[in-house]
Amino acid sequence: MGQKKQSASDPNNETKKRRRVGFSAADAGVEAKECIKIFLVSSKEEFCAPESFVIEPVDLNSFFDDDGKIYGYEDLKITIWVSSISFHAYAEIEFQSSSDRGKGITDLKSALQRIFAETLVESKDEFLQSFLADKDFVRTTISNGEILKHKAFNGHISDSNSHSEAATFNSEVVRMVVGKMATGHLYSRLIPLVLLLVDGSSPIDVTDPRWELYLLIQKKSDQQGEIQCRLIGFTAVYRFFHYPDGSRLRLSQILILPPYQHKGHGRYLLEVLSDVAISENVFDLTVEEPLDHFQHVRTCVDTLRLLHFDPIQHAVSSAVSLLKQGKLSKKAHSPRLTPPPSAIEDVRKSLKINKKQFLQCWEVLIYLGLDPVEKHMEDFSSIISNRVKYDILGKDSGTSGKQLIEVPSEYDEEMSFFMFRSEANDEASTVQVDENQKNQEEQLQKLVQERVDEIKLIAEKIQIYSQILTTRTLIIQSVFVGLIALKGSTLPAAIDCSL
């Protein structure tokens, strides 16, 4: 209904209400990680299931402007599904309203494109149809690859927060050269997962044939009896030239898909790469900027190999014997107990473990040789302290390691530099230490304690793993003894019980 207008000349008129003018609250934005959920699914049924596997990205905010926030939306919710069959992605965006409240309106489609590129499909139907249309994507792609290793894999979840879950299936590792079209096409679909799950990663050059992919493939039979291939992890390795006619392998990226993590697959891939390095007689196998968790697994794998490497056992025994003499921590200049150059070279030549990695394992080997270890912990910690100080501060606290100096050039500014190595130390340190003497000592002591704790943890895992292998060997030998007894034969002097 309309209201009757009052005369402006009427003295009894109430004072006209003035229109109030105000400012809306400033847009604080929302962090990408707070409003985005990503699920990894392998079927239409998993797409609809609320308990589908959630991916926890290492960093989502970096894909959204400078401060990692999304602006202009009220009650924003973004749900993304990634197919573990075709590696396509589909996103649903929901919000109550959108408006510019001083910070603009974030272009969500462009931001998601920066992550998922051409793998992001437009419609839900297209995404769901991909489970059927691309069910043979992995099998077709790897058909021309080189099968390096095949085994019946027995895995289990070792996460303390979850129940133990056994998993048995056939698996194989397939090597593919990146310069080929099929390999590049597969890797381009994996890039979003690499960006989301590998900290500080960037895509490799899919046109460079010196890159190689090592794909861990799970093989299962479906209800129709057809073999289905599923990619559960991969590593990208670069093959450098080594003068005069050799090569070096550098592991640049490694990713085990989240549902398959903590089941031994990463360790298995590392073992395969070590076998490749040895069989092809490369100079060595290195790793580009390893993260702490990866380095932990790597050291466990390499230390197990070194435990059975005869050429260094005398050097390890000598170091352990010297440490057991005691009172090293009281000496003004206690030794660092580094391995002799001949042992370092033997390890590189035979096992393809580079010097830096061997030194990491060497400290674990010494720790394992101390019995009882508690009696010698003070001296062992002093050895670690000496090594840490030497690595970080260098000899006589001088500068150490490689140094790179940029020089002006008209050719290419990014490629113009010269490098030299100082005489103080032959390996650069990336740890920054406070110049204040008191703070410096505290930081160094913290690093030493962290290293000792890491060594203890690795040693415990190696001892447990060795016990498991010993138990399995005894079981296998018992089975052989039983079989031979039934046939009336004698047990051979040596039985191959490799697992």
Wavefront OBJ file of the C-alpha trace (Angstrom):
o trace
v 0.000 0.000 0.000
v 1.049 3.613 -0.709
v 1.482 6.213 2.025
v -0.243 9.619 2.054
v 2.246 12.423 1.476
v 2.397 15.157 4.083
v 2.410 18.861 2.930
v 5.776 20.529 3.143
v 4.089 23.740 4.378
v 2.383 22.004 7.274
v 3.997 23.357 10.481
v 3.135 20.106 12.246
v 5.236 18.113 9.831
v 7.832 15.851 11.485
v 11.386 16.458 10.578
v 12.188 14.536 7.459
v 14.345 11.502 8.005
v 17.762 11.924 6.512
v 19.275 9.177 4.437
v 22.164 7.633 6.275
v 25.396 7.002 4.377
v 27.960 4.484 5.646
v 30.811 2.252 4.546
v 30.675 -1.529 4.404
v 33.244 -3.444 6.409
v 36.627 -3.872 4.707
v 37.071 -7.207 2.951
v 39.441 -9.283 5.070
v 39.414 -12.067 2.505
v 39.648 -15.777 3.192
v 42.745 -17.957 2.930
v 42.602 -20.489 0.118
v 43.319 -23.395 2.448
v 40.295 -22.461 4.581
v 37.717 -22.717 1.813
v 39.125 -25.337 -0.571
v 38.883 -29.109 -0.202
v 40.522 -31.484 -2.669
v 39.569 -35.167 -3.010
v 41.431 -37.925 -4.858
v 38.904 -40.382 -6.325
v 39.148 -43.463 -8.519
v 35.478 -44.083 -9.454
v 32.023 -42.533 -9.726
v 31.137 -44.146 -6.402
v 34.036 -42.464 -4.636
v 33.034 -39.136 -6.196
v 29.691 -39.319 -4.389
v 31.049 -40.767 -1.132
v 31.647 -38.230 1.655
v 34.509 -40.320 3.005
v 36.601 -40.016 -0.166
v 40.340 -39.500 0.319
v 41.187 -35.879 1.135
v 44.411 -34.410 -0.257
v 46.341 -32.120 2.089
v 48.311 -29.704 -0.137
v 51.603 -28.345 1.149
v 50.560 -24.830 0.110
v 47.431 -23.487 -1.569
v 47.818 -19.821 -0.714
v 50.693 -19.280 -3.134
v 48.324 -19.678 -6.091
v 46.100 -16.782 -4.994
v 47.578 -13.287 -5.313
v 50.405 -12.044 -3.136
v 48.919 -12.656 0.295
v 47.292 -15.987 -0.511
v 43.741 -14.780 0.106
v 40.521 -14.847 -1.912
v 38.456 -11.647 -1.966
v 34.918 -10.627 -2.856
v 32.905 -13.702 -1.778
v 30.543 -14.464 1.101
v 30.549 -18.028 2.503
v 32.814 -19.353 -0.255
v 33.256 -23.104 -0.614
v 35.339 -24.736 -3.344
v 35.338 -28.521 -3.753
v 37.784 -30.131 -6.185
v 37.950 -33.760 -7.267
v 41.047 -35.248 -8.918
v 40.799 -38.568 -10.740
v 43.527 -41.101 -9.904
v 42.618 -42.874 -13.159
v 42.982 -40.087 -15.755
v 44.268 -37.263 -13.484
v 41.571 -34.903 -14.704
v 40.118 -32.446 -12.183
v 36.693 -30.922 -11.651
v 35.772 -28.013 -9.344
v 32.474 -26.893 -7.829
v 32.319 -23.318 -6.524
v 29.587 -22.236 -4.099
v 29.011 -18.878 -2.367
v 26.108 -16.770 -1.096
v 27.077 -13.504 -2.798
v 29.986 -11.662 -4.371
v 30.862 -7.975 -4.340
v 33.863 -5.688 -4.489
v 34.533 -4.451 -0.970
v 37.752 -2.660 -1.713
v 39.975 -5.586 -2.668
v 38.307 -6.589 -5.918
v 36.801 -9.968 -6.733
v 39.252 -12.832 -7.149
v 39.029 -14.558 -10.517
v 38.621 -18.104 -9.217
v 38.645 -19.756 -12.619
v 42.012 -18.232 -13.534
v 43.464 -19.168 -10.161
v 42.380 -22.800 -10.511
v 43.710 -22.856 -14.063
v 47.131 -21.888 -12.712
v 47.097 -25.100 -10.694
v 45.271 -27.596 -12.896
v 45.747 -26.152 -16.409
v 44.240 -28.363 -19.118
v 43.388 -31.142 -16.660
v 40.498 -29.029 -15.287
v 37.262 -30.068 -17.055
v 34.222 -27.819 -17.351
v 31.372 -30.127 -16.357
v 30.639 -32.781 -13.780
v 29.361 -35.165 -16.477
v 32.603 -34.889 -18.426
v 34.593 -35.661 -15.275
v 32.471 -38.693 -14.378
v 32.630 -40.029 -17.941
v 36.441 -39.905 -17.807
v 36.488 -42.852 -15.382
v 35.213 -45.045 -18.205
v 36.650 -43.217 -21.209
v 40.190 -43.067 -19.772
v 40.257 -46.296 -17.747
v 43.156 -47.555 -19.889
v 45.055 -44.251 -19.901
v 47.946 -45.439 -17.732
v 48.202 -48.888 -19.350
v 48.277 -47.378 -22.855
v 50.792 -44.702 -21.907
v 53.319 -47.083 -20.360
v 52.980 -49.735 -23.076
v 56.247 -48.639 -24.716
v 58.105 -48.144 -21.458
v 60.914 -50.302 -20.099
v 59.929 -52.612 -17.239
v 62.742 -52.532 -14.698
v 61.414 -54.547 -11.804
v 58.384 -56.674 -11.040
v 57.360 -58.070 -7.674
v 54.443 -59.086 -5.499
v 54.455 -56.127 -3.153
v 53.506 -56.563 0.492
v 52.814 -53.210 2.090
v 51.422 -51.980 5.353
v 50.550 -48.647 6.898
v 53.137 -47.698 9.481
v 51.432 -44.484 10.612
v 50.948 -44.590 14.360
v 47.631 -42.785 14.028
v 46.059 -45.451 11.856
v 45.297 -49.143 12.116
v 47.631 -51.570 10.414
v 46.333 -52.429 6.980
v 47.911 -55.107 4.832
v 48.023 -54.689 1.078
v 49.220 -57.287 -1.422
v 49.328 -56.732 -5.163
v 51.555 -57.073 -8.195
v 53.625 -54.024 -8.999
v 56.258 -53.026 -11.500
v 58.520 -50.068 -12.097
v 58.503 -48.713 -15.644
v 61.109 -46.294 -17.019
v 60.093 -43.780 -19.678
v 62.129 -41.085 -21.429
v 60.474 -37.686 -21.040
v 61.298 -36.421 -24.525
v 58.738 -38.828 -26.023
v 55.192 -37.571 -26.594
v 53.407 -40.188 -24.457
v 55.674 -39.515 -21.468
v 55.242 -35.761 -21.758
v 51.473 -36.155 -21.973
v 51.402 -38.276 -18.804
v 53.650 -35.915 -16.861
v 51.574 -32.876 -17.893
v 48.608 -34.493 -16.154
v 50.691 -35.147 -13.046
v 51.945 -31.548 -12.730
v 48.982 -30.350 -10.565
v 49.660 -33.088 -8.011
v 53.365 -32.244 -8.073
v 52.605 -28.561 -7.422
v 50.138 -29.388 -4.647
v 52.031 -32.145 -2.852
v 55.773 -31.580 -3.423
v 57.069 -28.614 -1.459
v 58.907 -26.013 -3.558
v 58.434 -27.954 -6.782
v 58.297 -26.732 -10.362
v 57.529 -28.687 -13.554
v 60.361 -30.371 -15.412
v 61.033 -29.672 -19.100
v 58.992 -32.295 -20.959
v 60.988 -31.681 -24.159
v 64.375 -32.553 -22.639
v 65.230 -36.255 -23.285
v 67.725 -36.259 -20.414
v 64.781 -36.446 -18.036
v 63.513 -39.919 -17.142
v 60.347 -40.961 -15.305
v 60.332 -44.062 -13.112
v 56.687 -45.028 -12.650
v 55.486 -47.364 -9.895
v 52.489 -49.205 -11.335
v 49.944 -51.296 -9.453
v 48.376 -54.102 -11.491
v 45.015 -55.594 -10.544
v 42.340 -57.636 -12.285
v 38.868 -56.088 -12.501
v 35.559 -57.984 -12.269
v 35.773 -58.845 -15.974
v 39.242 -60.302 -15.525
v 41.013 -57.487 -17.380
v 44.300 -56.186 -16.011
v 44.003 -52.612 -14.756
v 47.111 -50.473 -14.311
v 47.130 -47.738 -11.719
v 49.905 -45.225 -11.113
v 50.667 -45.049 -7.398
v 53.901 -43.069 -7.506
v 56.784 -41.835 -9.632
v 60.146 -40.153 -9.546
v 61.712 -37.780 -12.076
v 65.459 -38.248 -12.605
v 67.878 -36.165 -14.663
v 70.824 -37.829 -16.417
v 73.871 -35.547 -16.441
v 76.939 -36.089 -18.577
v 80.065 -37.056 -16.637
v 83.446 -36.720 -18.338
v 84.700 -38.522 -20.313
v 81.956 -40.953 -21.303
v 79.778 -41.550 -18.249
v 76.694 -40.091 -16.616
v 75.350 -39.068 -13.224
v 71.762 -39.488 -12.026
v 70.053 -36.794 -9.992
v 66.674 -37.441 -8.410
v 64.670 -34.231 -8.734
v 61.079 -35.158 -7.803
v 59.488 -38.107 -6.067
v 55.805 -38.473 -5.264
v 53.778 -41.327 -3.846
v 50.053 -40.585 -4.152
v 48.530 -39.915 -0.708
v 46.426 -43.130 -0.400
v 49.596 -45.206 -0.869
v 51.978 -43.317 1.397
v 53.615 -44.861 4.487
v 53.487 -48.341 2.948
v 57.072 -48.725 1.719
v 56.519 -47.600 -1.887
v 58.968 -44.683 -1.659
v 61.627 -47.011 -0.271
v 60.950 -49.449 -3.105
v 61.433 -46.740 -5.737
v 64.731 -45.717 -4.125
v 65.916 -49.328 -4.172
v 65.068 -49.607 -7.876
v 66.969 -46.390 -8.658
v 69.983 -47.688 -6.742
v 69.863 -50.908 -8.773
v 69.711 -48.863 -11.998
v 72.687 -46.737 -10.961
v 74.753 -49.860 -10.201
v 73.708 -51.907 -13.248
v 74.365 -49.007 -15.636
v 77.578 -48.050 -13.837
v 76.802 -44.348 -13.556
v 79.210 -42.163 -11.590
v 76.808 -41.651 -8.672
v 73.186 -41.033 -7.663
v 72.395 -37.704 -6.016
v 69.243 -35.949 -4.810
v 68.233 -32.357 -5.455
v 67.360 -30.561 -2.188
v 65.896 -33.533 -0.292
v 63.195 -32.813 2.288
v 63.690 -34.124 5.822
v 61.254 -37.041 5.551
v 62.690 -38.182 2.230
v 66.249 -37.881 3.541
v 65.257 -40.029 6.517
v 63.996 -42.828 4.243
v 66.982 -42.472 1.941
v 69.459 -42.802 4.815
v 67.652 -45.889 6.115
v 67.854 -47.532 2.673
v 71.514 -46.675 2.088
v 72.626 -47.635 5.605
v 71.069 -51.074 5.180
v 73.058 -51.497 1.976
v 76.269 -50.328 3.663
v 75.829 -52.743 6.566
v 76.532 -55.598 4.154
v 79.259 -53.851 2.135
v 82.482 -55.653 3.081
v 85.075 -53.100 1.812
v 84.145 -50.569 4.516
v 83.650 -52.895 7.495
v 87.267 -52.559 8.667
v 87.033 -48.751 8.554
v 83.787 -48.809 10.544
v 85.296 -51.175 13.139
v 88.370 -48.951 13.500
v 86.228 -45.849 14.084
v 84.060 -47.679 16.622
v 87.144 -49.006 18.462
v 88.647 -45.512 18.673
v 85.384 -44.112 20.002
v 85.136 -46.886 22.610
v 88.501 -45.865 24.056
v 86.580 -43.057 25.718
v 87.193 -39.488 26.901
v 87.168 -38.064 23.372
v 84.795 -35.345 24.548
v 87.437 -34.178 27.071
v 90.150 -33.680 24.483
v 90.866 -30.198 23.190
v 90.955 -31.416 19.604
v 88.897 -34.591 19.389
v 88.780 -36.294 15.967
v 85.785 -36.140 13.621
v 86.116 -39.860 12.781
v 85.422 -39.396 9.086
v 85.828 -42.412 6.799
v 89.113 -42.766 4.884
v 89.148 -41.542 1.259
v 89.514 -45.116 0.016
v 86.233 -46.113 1.716
v 84.455 -43.079 0.254
v 85.660 -44.013 -3.230
v 84.770 -47.714 -2.806
v 81.221 -46.776 -1.799
v 80.826 -44.408 -4.734
v 82.191 -46.886 -7.246
v 80.274 -49.948 -6.049
v 77.057 -48.598 -4.500
v 76.918 -45.223 -6.325
v 76.367 -43.398 -3.020
v 77.955 -39.943 -3.184
v 80.291 -38.643 -0.488
v 77.800 -36.342 1.259
v 75.221 -39.117 1.613
v 77.830 -41.645 2.720
v 78.872 -39.325 5.550
v 75.244 -39.214 6.713
v 75.124 -43.015 6.798
v 78.617 -43.297 8.310
v 77.465 -41.733 11.586
v 74.596 -44.237 11.790
v 76.990 -47.114 11.155
v 79.224 -45.963 14.022
v 76.217 -45.625 16.332
v 75.090 -49.150 15.454
v 78.566 -50.456 16.302
v 78.557 -49.042 19.842
v 77.485 -51.630 22.424
v 76.370 -50.677 24.977
v 75.593 -47.404 23.240
v 74.596 -45.542 26.439
v 78.137 -45.863 27.775
v 79.583 -43.982 24.803
v 76.867 -41.389 24.066
v 78.837 -38.419 25.425
v 81.800 -39.144 23.161
v 79.499 -39.935 20.227
v 77.696 -36.601 20.663
v 81.034 -34.781 20.711
v 81.945 -36.391 17.382
v 78.653 -35.201 15.895
v 79.235 -31.744 17.371
v 82.661 -31.495 15.752
v 81.263 -32.494 12.390
v 78.347 -30.043 12.597
v 80.641 -27.166 13.547
v 83.037 -28.046 10.752
v 80.261 -28.246 8.166
v 78.647 -24.955 9.185
v 81.565 -22.783 10.288
v 84.306 -24.379 8.220
v 87.898 -24.912 9.239
v 89.053 -22.131 11.594
v 85.553 -20.630 11.251
v 86.412 -19.408 7.779
v 84.101 -19.324 4.814
v 83.644 -22.633 3.055
v 82.044 -24.336 0.141
v 81.322 -23.238 -3.395
v 80.691 -19.561 -4.035
v 78.966 -18.156 -7.081
v 79.594 -14.615 -8.333
v 77.389 -13.004 -10.995
v 79.145 -11.047 -13.741
v 77.656 -8.658 -16.320
v 77.114 -10.023 -19.809
v 75.250 -9.040 -22.948
v 74.511 -12.680 -23.750
v 72.269 -13.939 -20.953
v 72.177 -12.366 -17.484
v 70.870 -15.559 -15.844
v 73.681 -17.662 -17.342
v 76.535 -15.254 -16.585
v 78.566 -16.167 -13.519
v 81.753 -17.810 -12.352
v 82.176 -20.254 -9.489
v 85.058 -21.025 -7.180
v 85.585 -23.279 -4.179
v 87.271 -21.957 -1.051
v 90.010 -23.997 0.611
v 88.304 -24.150 4.003
v 85.864 -26.935 3.173
v 84.815 -28.947 0.170
v 81.057 -28.874 0.818
v 78.839 -25.821 1.112
v 76.542 -25.341 4.082
v 73.046 -23.945 3.784
v 72.509 -23.415 7.543
v 72.534 -19.805 8.711
v 74.009 -19.266 12.169
v 73.650 -16.159 14.343
v 76.857 -14.126 14.609
v 76.317 -13.638 18.353
v 78.618 -16.108 20.126
v 76.079 -17.190 22.776
v 73.239 -17.586 20.290
v 75.593 -19.392 17.925
v 76.498 -21.979 20.555
v 72.823 -22.545 21.403
v 71.892 -23.026 17.738
v 74.772 -25.403 17.147
v 73.879 -27.439 20.211
v 70.278 -27.658 18.995
v 71.444 -28.896 15.577
v 73.673 -31.499 17.231
v 70.834 -32.808 19.401
v 68.482 -32.965 16.411
v 71.088 -34.944 14.465
v 71.697 -37.364 17.347
v 67.942 -37.933 17.717
v 67.665 -38.579 13.981
v 70.515 -41.098 14.100
v 68.857 -42.925 17.000
v 65.550 -43.134 15.123
v 67.200 -44.443 11.938
v 69.186 -47.006 13.935
v 66.039 -48.261 15.668
v 64.242 -48.722 12.324
v 67.225 -50.513 10.804
v 67.434 -52.896 13.772
v 63.710 -53.659 13.542
v 63.907 -54.171 9.774
v 66.953 -56.428 10.148
v 65.101 -58.526 12.715
v 62.147 -58.884 10.338
v 64.451 -60.005 7.517
v 66.195 -62.473 9.835
v 62.850 -63.919 10.941
v 61.670 -64.259 7.334
v 64.948 -65.932 6.376
v 64.602 -68.455 9.197
v 61.018 -69.193 8.152
v 62.056 -69.725 4.530
v 64.949 -71.958 5.604
v 62.583 -73.975 7.798
v 60.272 -74.479 4.827
v 63.207 -75.646 2.701
v 64.358 -78.019 5.433
v 60.858 -79.512 5.625
v 60.600 -79.931 1.870
v 64.040 -81.478 1.609
v 63.352 -83.817 4.533
v 60.251 -85.086 2.728
v 62.389 -85.891 -0.312
v 65.173 -87.472 1.752
v 67.814 -84.998 0.584
v 70.276 -82.816 2.449
v 70.081 -79.051 2.826
v 72.388 -77.143 0.458
v 75.209 -75.185 2.065
v 73.744 -71.883 0.821
v 70.144 -70.982 0.117
v 69.093 -67.837 -1.701
v 66.580 -66.262 0.699
v 66.441 -62.823 -0.925
v 63.073 -61.111 -0.531
l 1 2 3 4 5 6 7 8 9 10 11 12 13 14 15 16 17 18 19 20 21 22 23 24 25 26 27 28 29 30 31 32 33 34 35 36 37 38 39 40 41 42 43 44 45 46 47 48 49 50 51 52 53 54 55 56 57 58 59 60 61 62 63 64 65 66 67 68 69 70 71 72 73 74 75 76 77 78 79 80 81 82 83 84 85 86 87 88 89 90 91 92 93 94 95 96 97 98 99 100 101 102 103 104 105 106 107 108 109 110 111 112 113 114 115 116 117 118 119 120 121 122 123 124 125 126 127 128 129 130 131 132 133 134 135 136 137 138 139 140 141 142 143 144 145 146 147 148 149 150 151 152 153 154 155 156 157 158 159 160 161 162 163 164 165 166 167 168 169 170 171 172 173 174 175 176 177 178 179 180 181 182 183 184 185 186 187 188 189 190 191 192 193 194 195 196 197 198 199 200 201 202 203 204 205 206 207 208 209 210 211 212 213 214 215 216 217 218 219 220 221 222 223 224 225 226 227 228 229 230 231 232 233 234 235 236 237 238 239 240 241 242 243 244 245 246 247 248 249 250 251 252 253 254 255 256 257 258 259 260 261 262 263 264 265 266 267 268 269 270 271 272 273 274 275 276 277 278 279 280 281 282 283 284 285 286 287 288 289 290 291 292 293 294 295 296 297 298 299 300 301 302 303 304 305 306 307 308 309 310 311 312 313 314 315 316 317 318 319 320 321 322 323 324 325 326 327 328 329 330 331 332 333 334 335 336 337 338 339 340 341 342 343 344 345 346 347 348 349 350 351 352 353 354 355 356 357 358 359 360 361 362 363 364 365 366 367 368 369 370 371 372 373 374 375 376 377 378 379 380 381 382 383 384 385 386 387 388 389 390 391 392 393 394 395 396 397 398 399 400 401 402 403 404 405 406 407 408 409 410 411 412 413 414 415 416 417 418 419 420 421 422 423 424 425 426 427 428 429 430 431 432 433 434 435 436 437 438 439 440 441 442 443 444 445 446 447 448 449 450 451 452 453 454 455 456 457 458 459 460 461 462 463 464 465 466 467 468 469 470 471 472 473 474 475 476 477 478 479 480 481 482 483 484 485 486 487 488 489 490 491 492 493 494 495 496 497 498 499
